Amino acid sequence: MNSRITGLPLAALFVGLIFPLQIMAACQASGLQIQVLGSGGPGASSGRASSGYLLWLNGQSKVLIDAGGGTKTVFHQSGASVADIELIAMSHFHPDHSADLPAILWPAGAAFSLAGPEGSELFPSIASWARLLFEAGGAFAVLEGRLEYSLLEVESGGATVTTIWSNGELEVTGIGVPHGDVPTIGYRVDYGEFSVAFSSDQNGSNEAFVEFIKDVDYLVIHMAGNENSTGVIASLHAKPTVWGQMATASNAGHVIVSHIATSDQNQLDENLSILAANYGGPVTVASDLMCVDVR
Protein backbone atom coordinates (compact mmCIF):
# COMPACT_ATOMS: atom_id res chain seq x y z
CA MET A 1 0.00 0.00 0.00
CA ASN A 2 1.31 3.48 -0.82
CA SER A 3 1.93 6.01 1.94
CA ARG A 4 -0.21 9.12 1.61
CA ILE A 5 0.09 12.27 3.70
CA THR A 6 -2.19 15.26 3.21
CA GLY A 7 -2.48 18.70 4.69
CA LEU A 8 1.20 19.57 5.27
CA PRO A 9 4.33 20.64 3.34
CA LEU A 10 5.69 17.09 3.40
CA ALA A 11 2.84 16.14 1.07
CA ALA A 12 4.89 17.57 -1.80
CA LEU A 13 7.08 14.48 -1.50
CA PHE A 14 4.10 12.32 -2.41
CA VAL A 15 2.87 14.06 -5.57
CA GLY A 16 0.36 11.83 -7.31
CA LEU A 17 -0.34 9.84 -4.15
CA ILE A 18 -2.47 12.38 -2.29
CA PHE A 19 -5.54 10.73 -0.85
CA PRO A 20 -8.70 12.67 -1.78
CA LEU A 21 -9.98 13.08 1.77
CA GLN A 22 -13.20 15.07 1.80
CA ILE A 23 -12.39 17.99 4.09
CA MET A 24 -14.98 20.72 4.50
CA ALA A 25 -15.12 24.14 6.11
CA ALA A 26 -18.51 23.26 7.56
CA CYS A 27 -20.09 19.92 8.38
CA GLN A 28 -22.92 18.61 6.25
CA ALA A 29 -26.64 18.15 6.75
CA SER A 30 -26.55 14.38 6.27
CA GLY A 31 -24.40 11.49 7.41
CA LEU A 32 -21.61 11.43 9.99
CA GLN A 33 -18.69 13.85 10.20
CA ILE A 34 -15.73 14.38 12.54
CA GLN A 35 -14.95 18.01 13.29
CA VAL A 36 -11.70 19.02 14.95
CA LEU A 37 -12.16 21.72 17.59
CA GLY A 38 -8.56 21.56 18.74
CA SER A 39 -5.59 19.85 17.11
CA GLY A 40 -2.86 21.11 19.46
CA GLY A 41 -1.20 19.83 22.57
CA PRO A 42 0.07 21.53 25.70
CA GLY A 43 2.16 24.62 25.06
CA ALA A 44 2.05 26.99 22.11
CA SER A 45 1.35 24.36 19.40
CA SER A 46 1.55 26.96 16.60
CA GLY A 47 -1.65 28.59 17.78
CA ARG A 48 -3.75 25.43 17.64
CA ALA A 49 -6.46 25.00 20.26
CA SER A 50 -5.99 22.09 22.66
CA SER A 51 -7.74 18.78 22.09
CA GLY A 52 -11.43 18.57 21.30
CA TYR A 53 -13.68 16.94 18.71
CA LEU A 54 -17.30 17.02 17.61
CA LEU A 55 -19.27 14.30 15.90
CA TRP A 56 -22.00 15.65 13.66
CA LEU A 57 -24.92 13.44 12.65
CA ASN A 58 -27.36 14.65 10.01
CA GLY A 59 -26.47 18.27 10.58
CA GLN A 60 -26.53 18.24 14.38
CA SER A 61 -23.57 18.32 16.79
CA LYS A 62 -24.33 15.17 18.80
CA VAL A 63 -21.12 14.12 20.59
CA LEU A 64 -18.35 16.22 22.14
CA ILE A 65 -15.10 14.42 22.94
CA ASP A 66 -12.77 16.49 25.14
CA ALA A 67 -12.78 20.26 25.52
CA GLY A 68 -9.25 21.56 25.99
CA GLY A 69 -8.22 25.20 26.15
CA GLY A 70 -9.33 27.19 23.11
CA THR A 71 -12.09 24.81 22.03
CA LYS A 72 -14.85 27.12 23.27
CA THR A 73 -14.07 29.64 20.53
CA VAL A 74 -13.83 26.98 17.83
CA PHE A 75 -17.03 25.31 19.06
CA HIS A 76 -18.97 28.49 18.34
CA GLN A 77 -17.15 29.06 15.04
CA SER A 78 -18.29 25.60 13.95
CA GLY A 79 -21.95 26.50 14.34
CA ALA A 80 -22.47 23.75 16.90
CA SER A 81 -25.27 24.03 19.45
CA VAL A 82 -24.96 22.97 23.08
CA ALA A 83 -28.65 22.07 22.93
CA ASP A 84 -27.89 19.36 20.35
CA ILE A 85 -25.12 17.68 22.35
CA GLU A 86 -26.30 14.33 23.74
CA LEU A 87 -22.98 12.92 24.97
CA ILE A 88 -19.87 14.58 26.39
CA ALA A 89 -17.03 12.07 26.69
CA MET A 90 -13.91 13.20 28.55
CA SER A 91 -10.71 11.23 27.99
CA HIS A 92 -8.85 12.49 31.08
CA PHE A 93 -8.39 15.54 33.26
CA HIS A 94 -5.26 17.23 32.06
CA PRO A 95 -6.23 20.88 31.35
CA ASP A 96 -5.46 20.61 27.63
CA HIS A 97 -8.34 18.12 27.38
CA SER A 98 -10.89 19.52 29.80
CA ALA A 99 -10.39 23.19 30.72
CA ASP A 100 -12.94 24.75 28.34
CA LEU A 101 -15.98 22.60 29.10
CA PRO A 102 -17.50 25.07 31.62
CA ALA A 103 -17.05 27.88 29.08
CA ILE A 104 -18.75 25.85 26.33
CA LEU A 105 -21.70 25.11 28.62
CA TRP A 106 -22.02 28.72 29.81
CA PRO A 107 -24.44 30.43 29.72
CA ALA A 108 -27.10 28.34 28.01
CA GLY A 109 -26.86 25.13 30.02
CA ALA A 110 -27.70 21.71 28.61
CA ALA A 111 -28.92 18.17 29.19
CA PHE A 112 -26.53 15.34 28.26
CA SER A 113 -24.80 12.13 29.27
CA LEU A 114 -21.32 12.66 30.73
CA ALA A 115 -18.70 9.91 30.52
CA GLY A 116 -15.11 9.77 31.70
CA PRO A 117 -12.54 7.78 33.65
CA GLU A 118 -12.66 6.38 37.12
CA GLY A 119 -10.50 8.20 39.63
CA SER A 120 -7.13 7.58 41.29
CA GLU A 121 -5.19 9.04 44.20
CA LEU A 122 -4.02 11.93 42.02
CA PHE A 123 -7.01 12.46 39.70
CA PRO A 124 -10.76 12.69 40.31
CA SER A 125 -13.30 10.37 38.79
CA ILE A 126 -15.71 11.83 36.25
CA ALA A 127 -18.33 12.00 39.02
CA SER A 128 -15.99 13.85 41.41
CA TRP A 129 -14.79 16.16 38.66
CA ALA A 130 -18.34 17.12 37.71
CA ARG A 131 -19.25 17.67 41.35
CA LEU A 132 -16.19 19.89 41.93
CA LEU A 133 -17.11 21.98 38.91
CA PHE A 134 -20.87 22.16 38.65
CA GLU A 135 -22.56 21.25 41.91
CA ALA A 136 -23.14 23.29 45.07
CA GLY A 137 -19.83 24.61 46.37
CA GLY A 138 -18.06 23.81 43.10
CA ALA A 139 -15.95 26.18 41.03
CA PHE A 140 -18.78 26.84 38.56
CA ALA A 141 -21.78 26.16 40.78
CA VAL A 142 -23.54 28.97 38.92
CA LEU A 143 -24.22 26.31 36.27
CA GLU A 144 -25.79 23.85 38.70
CA GLY A 145 -29.39 24.74 37.91
CA ARG A 146 -28.71 24.88 34.18
CA LEU A 147 -27.26 21.41 33.67
CA GLU A 148 -28.91 18.00 33.66
CA TYR A 149 -26.56 15.10 33.16
CA SER A 150 -26.28 11.39 33.79
CA LEU A 151 -22.84 10.05 34.70
CA LEU A 152 -20.90 7.00 33.56
CA GLU A 153 -17.50 6.11 34.99
CA VAL A 154 -15.33 4.06 32.65
CA GLU A 155 -12.72 1.60 33.91
CA SER A 156 -9.31 2.94 32.96
CA GLY A 157 -7.15 -0.16 33.37
CA GLY A 158 -6.92 -3.54 31.68
CA ALA A 159 -8.84 -4.69 28.64
CA THR A 160 -12.44 -3.95 29.66
CA VAL A 161 -14.54 -2.39 26.90
CA THR A 162 -17.46 -0.33 28.23
CA THR A 163 -20.57 0.48 26.23
CA ILE A 164 -21.11 4.12 27.07
CA TRP A 165 -24.02 5.49 25.08
CA SER A 166 -26.24 4.90 22.07
CA ASN A 167 -28.98 6.92 20.42
CA GLY A 168 -30.08 4.16 18.06
CA GLU A 169 -27.73 5.36 15.30
CA LEU A 170 -24.42 6.04 17.03
CA GLU A 171 -22.90 3.66 19.56
CA VAL A 172 -19.98 4.84 21.69
CA THR A 173 -17.67 2.47 23.55
CA GLY A 174 -14.58 3.15 25.65
CA ILE A 175 -11.44 1.41 26.90
CA GLY A 176 -8.70 2.44 29.30
CA VAL A 177 -5.42 3.49 27.70
CA PRO A 178 -1.96 3.87 29.35
CA HIS A 179 -1.05 7.52 29.91
CA GLY A 180 1.45 7.43 32.76
CA ASP A 181 -0.40 7.61 36.07
CA VAL A 182 -3.38 9.46 34.56
CA PRO A 183 -6.65 7.48 34.27
CA THR A 184 -7.45 7.89 30.57
CA ILE A 185 -10.05 6.57 28.13
CA GLY A 186 -9.93 6.01 24.37
CA TYR A 187 -13.23 6.07 22.51
CA ARG A 188 -14.78 4.34 19.51
CA VAL A 189 -17.91 5.43 17.67
CA ASP A 190 -19.79 3.03 15.39
CA TYR A 191 -22.40 4.19 12.88
CA GLY A 192 -23.79 1.32 10.85
CA GLU A 193 -20.87 -0.04 8.83
CA PHE A 194 -18.72 3.03 9.55
CA SER A 195 -16.48 3.63 12.56
CA VAL A 196 -14.21 6.26 14.11
CA ALA A 197 -11.76 5.87 17.01
CA PHE A 198 -10.09 8.49 19.20
CA SER A 199 -6.85 7.28 20.75
CA SER A 200 -6.59 9.99 23.40
CA ASP A 201 -3.16 10.48 24.97
CA GLN A 202 -1.42 7.15 25.48
CA ASN A 203 1.96 5.45 25.22
CA GLY A 204 0.68 2.62 23.04
CA SER A 205 1.50 -0.28 25.37
CA ASN A 206 -2.04 -1.69 25.80
CA GLU A 207 -2.42 -4.43 23.19
CA ALA A 208 -6.16 -4.55 23.91
CA PHE A 209 -6.49 -1.09 22.36
CA VAL A 210 -5.38 -2.46 18.98
CA GLU A 211 -8.20 -4.98 19.07
CA PHE A 212 -10.60 -2.27 20.25
CA ILE A 213 -9.89 -0.16 17.14
CA LYS A 214 -9.82 -3.10 14.71
CA ASP A 215 -10.86 -2.13 11.17
CA VAL A 216 -11.94 1.43 12.04
CA ASP A 217 -12.42 3.71 9.06
CA TYR A 218 -10.77 6.69 10.78
CA LEU A 219 -8.31 6.66 13.66
CA VAL A 220 -7.56 9.99 15.35
CA ILE A 221 -4.16 9.75 17.06
CA HIS A 222 -2.43 12.13 19.46
CA MET A 223 1.14 12.64 18.32
CA ALA A 224 2.58 14.63 21.21
CA GLY A 225 5.79 12.63 21.47
CA ASN A 226 8.82 12.41 19.19
CA GLU A 227 10.83 9.34 18.24
CA ASN A 228 13.65 10.33 20.61
CA SER A 229 11.37 11.11 23.57
CA THR A 230 12.55 9.76 26.92
CA GLY A 231 11.50 9.91 30.57
CA VAL A 232 8.08 11.31 31.43
CA ILE A 233 7.15 12.16 27.84
CA ALA A 234 7.88 8.61 26.70
CA SER A 235 5.77 7.20 29.54
CA LEU A 236 2.86 9.42 28.51
CA HIS A 237 2.95 9.49 24.70
CA ALA A 238 3.52 6.91 21.98
CA LYS A 239 6.35 7.50 19.53
CA PRO A 240 5.57 7.89 15.80
CA THR A 241 6.88 4.36 15.15
CA VAL A 242 4.43 2.94 17.68
CA TRP A 243 1.51 4.88 16.23
CA GLY A 244 2.31 3.52 12.78
CA GLN A 245 2.59 -0.03 14.06
CA MET A 246 -0.71 0.26 15.94
CA ALA A 247 -2.52 1.66 12.90
CA THR A 248 -1.15 -1.14 10.73
CA ALA A 249 -1.95 -3.89 13.25
CA SER A 250 -5.52 -2.64 13.63
CA ASN A 251 -6.04 -2.25 9.87
CA ALA A 252 -7.15 1.36 10.35
CA GLY A 253 -8.44 2.82 7.10
CA HIS A 254 -7.20 6.38 7.57
CA VAL A 255 -5.13 8.08 10.27
CA ILE A 256 -5.79 11.66 11.37
CA VAL A 257 -2.83 13.13 13.27
CA SER A 258 -3.86 15.51 16.05
CA HIS A 259 -2.73 16.78 19.48
CA ILE A 260 0.37 18.19 17.81
CA ALA A 261 2.54 19.53 20.60
CA THR A 262 5.38 20.99 18.54
CA SER A 263 5.56 24.37 16.81
CA ASP A 264 8.58 23.15 14.81
CA GLN A 265 7.45 22.20 11.29
CA ASN A 266 10.67 20.24 10.70
CA GLN A 267 10.00 18.14 13.80
CA LEU A 268 6.42 17.52 12.70
CA ASP A 269 7.60 16.51 9.22
CA GLU A 270 10.11 14.08 10.75
CA ASN A 271 7.42 12.52 12.96
CA LEU A 272 5.10 12.14 9.98
CA SER A 273 7.82 10.52 7.88
CA ILE A 274 8.41 7.95 10.62
CA LEU A 275 4.67 7.34 10.90
CA ALA A 276 4.42 6.81 7.13
CA ALA A 277 7.32 4.36 7.22
CA ASN A 278 5.33 2.18 9.63
CA TYR A 279 1.81 2.63 8.24
CA GLY A 280 0.97 2.36 4.55
CA GLY A 281 -2.46 3.93 4.65
CA PRO A 282 -3.54 7.53 4.12
CA VAL A 283 -2.57 10.12 6.74
CA THR A 284 -4.06 13.57 7.25
CA VAL A 285 -2.79 16.25 9.63
CA ALA A 286 -5.63 17.77 11.63
CA SER A 287 -6.31 21.49 11.74
CA ASP A 288 -8.78 23.40 13.88
CA LEU A 289 -12.31 23.51 12.38
CA MET A 290 -11.47 20.79 9.84
CA CYS A 291 -14.50 18.61 9.10
CA VAL A 292 -14.03 15.09 7.73
CA ASP A 293 -16.90 13.28 6.05
CA VAL A 294 -17.11 9.70 7.35
CA ARG A 295 -19.99 8.80 5.00
C-alpha positions in Angstrom: 0.0 0.0 0.0 1.3 3.5 -0.8 1.9 6.0 1.9 -0.2 9.1 1.6 0.1 12.3 3.7 -2.2 15.3 3.2 -2.5 18.7 4.7 1.2 19.6 5.3 4.3 20.6 3.3 5.7 17.1 3.4 2.8 16.1 1.1 4.9 17.6 -1.8 7.1 14.5 -1.5 4.1 12.3 -2.4 2.9 14.1 -5.6 0.4 11.8 -7.3 -0.3 9.8 -4.2 -2.5 12.4 -2.3 -5.5 10.7 -0.8 -8.7 12.7 -1.8 -10.0 13.1 1.8 -13.2 15.1 1.8 -12.4 18.0 4.1 -15.0 20.7 4.5 -15.1 24.1 6.1 -18.5 23.3 7.6 -20.1 19.9 8.4 -22.9 18.6 6.3 -26.6 18.2 6.7 -26.6 14.4 6.3 -24.4 11.5 7.4 -21.6 11.4 10.0 -18.7 13.9 10.2 -15.7 14.4 12.5 -15.0 18.0 13.3 -11.7 19.0 15.0 -12.2 21.7 17.6 -8.6 21.6 18.7 -5.6 19.8 17.1 -2.9 21.1 19.5 -1.2 19.8 22.6 0.1 21.5 25.7 2.2 24.6 25.1 2.1 27.0 22.1 1.3 24.4 19.4 1.6 27.0 16.6 -1.7 28.6 17.8 -3.7 25.4 17.6 -6.5 25.0 20.3 -6.0 22.1 22.7 -7.7 18.8 22.1 -11.4 18.6 21.3 -13.7 16.9 18.7 -17.3 17.0 17.6 -19.3 14.3 15.9 -22.0 15.6 13.7 -24.9 13.4 12.7 -27.4 14.6 10.0 -26.5 18.3 10.6 -26.5 18.2 14.4 -23.6 18.3 16.8 -24.3 15.2 18.8 -21.1 14.1 20.6 -18.4 16.2 22.1 -15.1 14.4 22.9 -12.8 16.5 25.1 -12.8 20.3 25.5 -9.3 21.6 26.0 -8.2 25.2 26.2 -9.3 27.2 23.1 -12.1 24.8 22.0 -14.8 27.1 23.3 -14.1 29.6 20.5 -13.8 27.0 17.8 -17.0 25.3 19.1 -19.0 28.5 18.3 -17.2 29.1 15.0 -18.3 25.6 13.9 -22.0 26.5 14.3 -22.5 23.7 16.9 -25.3 24.0 19.4 -25.0 23.0 23.1 -28.7 22.1 22.9 -27.9 19.4 20.3 -25.1 17.7 22.4 -26.3 14.3 23.7 -23.0 12.9 25.0 -19.9 14.6 26.4 -17.0 12.1 26.7 -13.9 13.2 28.6 -10.7 11.2 28.0 -8.9 12.5 31.1 -8.4 15.5 33.3 -5.3 17.2 32.1 -6.2 20.9 31.4 -5.5 20.6 27.6 -8.3 18.1 27.4 -10.9 19.5 29.8 -10.4 23.2 30.7 -12.9 24.7 28.3 -16.0 22.6 29.1 -17.5 25.1 31.6 -17.1 27.9 29.1 -18.7 25.8 26.3 -21.7 25.1 28.6 -22.0 28.7 29.8 -24.4 30.4 29.7 -27.1 28.3 28.0 -26.9 25.1 30.0 -27.7 21.7 28.6 -28.9 18.2 29.2 -26.5 15.3 28.3 -24.8 12.1 29.3 -21.3 12.7 30.7 -18.7 9.9 30.5 -15.1 9.8 31.7 -12.5 7.8 33.6 -12.7 6.4 37.1 -10.5 8.2 39.6 -7.1 7.6 41.3 -5.2 9.0 44.2 -4.0 11.9 42.0 -7.0 12.5 39.7 -10.8 12.7 40.3 -13.3 10.4 38.8 -15.7 11.8 36.2 -18.3 12.0 39.0 -16.0 13.8 41.4 -14.8 16.2 38.7 -18.3 17.1 37.7 -19.2 17.7 41.4 -16.2 19.9 41.9 -17.1 22.0 38.9 -20.9 22.2 38.7 -22.6 21.3 41.9 -23.1 23.3 45.1 -19.8 24.6 46.4 -18.1 23.8 43.1 -15.9 26.2 41.0 -18.8 26.8 38.6 -21.8 26.2 40.8 -23.5 29.0 38.9 -24.2 26.3 36.3 -25.8 23.9 38.7 -29.4 24.7 37.9 -28.7 24.9 34.2 -27.3 21.4 33.7 -28.9 18.0 33.7 -26.6 15.1 33.2 -26.3 11.4 33.8 -22.8 10.0 34.7 -20.9 7.0 33.6 -17.5 6.1 35.0 -15.3 4.1 32.7 -12.7 1.6 33.9 -9.3 2.9 33.0 -7.2 -0.2 33.4 -6.9 -3.5 31.7 -8.8 -4.7 28.6 -12.4 -3.9 29.7 -14.5 -2.4 26.9 -17.5 -0.3 28.2 -20.6 0.5 26.2 -21.1 4.1 27.1 -24.0 5.5 25.1 -26.2 4.9 22.1 -29.0 6.9 20.4 -30.1 4.2 18.1 -27.7 5.4 15.3 -24.4 6.0 17.0 -22.9 3.7 19.6 -20.0 4.8 21.7 -17.7 2.5 23.6 -14.6 3.2 25.7 -11.4 1.4 26.9 -8.7 2.4 29.3 -5.4 3.5 27.7 -2.0 3.9 29.3 -1.1 7.5 29.9 1.5 7.4 32.8 -0.4 7.6 36.1 -3.4 9.5 34.6 -6.6 7.5 34.3 -7.4 7.9 30.6 -10.1 6.6 28.1 -9.9 6.0 24.4 -13.2 6.1 22.5 -14.8 4.3 19.5 -17.9 5.4 17.7 -19.8 3.0 15.4 -22.4 4.2 12.9 -23.8 1.3 10.9 -20.9 0.0 8.8 -18.7 3.0 9.6 -16.5 3.6 12.6 -14.2 6.3 14.1 -11.8 5.9 17.0 -10.1 8.5 19.2 -6.9 7.3 20.8 -6.6 10.0 23.4 -3.2 10.5 25.0 -1.4 7.1 25.5 2.0 5.4 25.2 0.7 2.6 23.0 1.5 -0.3 25.4 -2.0 -1.7 25.8 -2.4 -4.4 23.2 -6.2 -4.6 23.9 -6.5 -1.1 22.4 -5.4 -2.5 19.0 -8.2 -5.0 19.1 -10.6 -2.3 20.3 -9.9 -0.2 17.1 -9.8 -3.1 14.7 -10.9 -2.1 11.2 -11.9 1.4 12.0 -12.4 3.7 9.1 -10.8 6.7 10.8 -8.3 6.7 13.7 -7.6 10.0 15.3 -4.2 9.7 17.1 -2.4 12.1 19.5 1.1 12.6 18.3 2.6 14.6 21.2 5.8 12.6 21.5 8.8 12.4 19.2 10.8 9.3 18.2 13.6 10.3 20.6 11.4 11.1 23.6 12.5 9.8 26.9 11.5 9.9 30.6 8.1 11.3 31.4 7.2 12.2 27.8 7.9 8.6 26.7 5.8 7.2 29.5 2.9 9.4 28.5 2.9 9.5 24.7 3.5 6.9 22.0 6.4 7.5 19.5 5.6 7.9 15.8 6.9 4.4 15.2 4.4 2.9 17.7 1.5 4.9 16.2 2.3 3.5 12.8 2.6 0.0 14.1 -0.7 0.3 15.9 -2.5 1.7 12.9 -1.1 -1.1 10.7 -2.0 -3.9 13.3 -5.5 -2.6 13.6 -6.0 -2.2 9.9 -7.2 1.4 10.4 -8.4 2.8 7.1 -7.2 6.4 7.6 -5.1 8.1 10.3 -5.8 11.7 11.4 -2.8 13.1 13.3 -3.9 15.5 16.1 -2.7 16.8 19.5 0.4 18.2 17.8 2.5 19.5 20.6 5.4 21.0 18.5 5.6 24.4 16.8 8.6 23.2 14.8 7.5 22.2 11.3 10.7 20.2 10.7 10.0 18.1 13.8 6.4 17.5 12.7 7.6 16.5 9.2 10.1 14.1 10.8 7.4 12.5 13.0 5.1 12.1 10.0 7.8 10.5 7.9 8.4 7.9 10.6 4.7 7.3 10.9 4.4 6.8 7.1 7.3 4.4 7.2 5.3 2.2 9.6 1.8 2.6 8.2 1.0 2.4 4.5 -2.5 3.9 4.6 -3.5 7.5 4.1 -2.6 10.1 6.7 -4.1 13.6 7.3 -2.8 16.3 9.6 -5.6 17.8 11.6 -6.3 21.5 11.7 -8.8 23.4 13.9 -12.3 23.5 12.4 -11.5 20.8 9.8 -14.5 18.6 9.1 -14.0 15.1 7.7 -16.9 13.3 6.0 -17.1 9.7 7.3 -20.0 8.8 5.0 
